Amino acid sequence: MKKNIRQSMQQLLKLPVCDNSDIDELRQVGLKAKKPTNSELIALKLFEAARRGELSALKEVLRLESESEGETEGITIVDDIGGKNDA
């Protein structure tokens, strides 16, 4: 079953984006593909979430980037905004 879900997800990600507003959004950021895919749309949404400061999205973007560059060391993000005082 897991294999079927994975295969279905891969197929869905390869399909072209259907919503014209999503296509326009992809083009506004510079994507020149004639038929943008769902995978490209998800990458943009993940990037936008990271830009807004969503920690989990930022971690995922950094993980994907380090994978694409072939880095072997992990990336550590320390969230020290939790309100603790250093006094």
C-alpha angles and dihedrals in degrees: 000000000000089000091052092050091049091050092047091050091050090052093048092050091054094052119101119259110262103194113085093210090057090049090050090050091052091049092048090061091050106266106149099187114132091219110025114205132228087248090061091047092052090048089054093048091049091049091049091050090051090050089054088056101255101159098210091051091048091051091050094048091050091047092051092046093050090049092052091051091049095241115165099196120086124239119239121202116191115204101206097160091093094116100260115147122224093209 
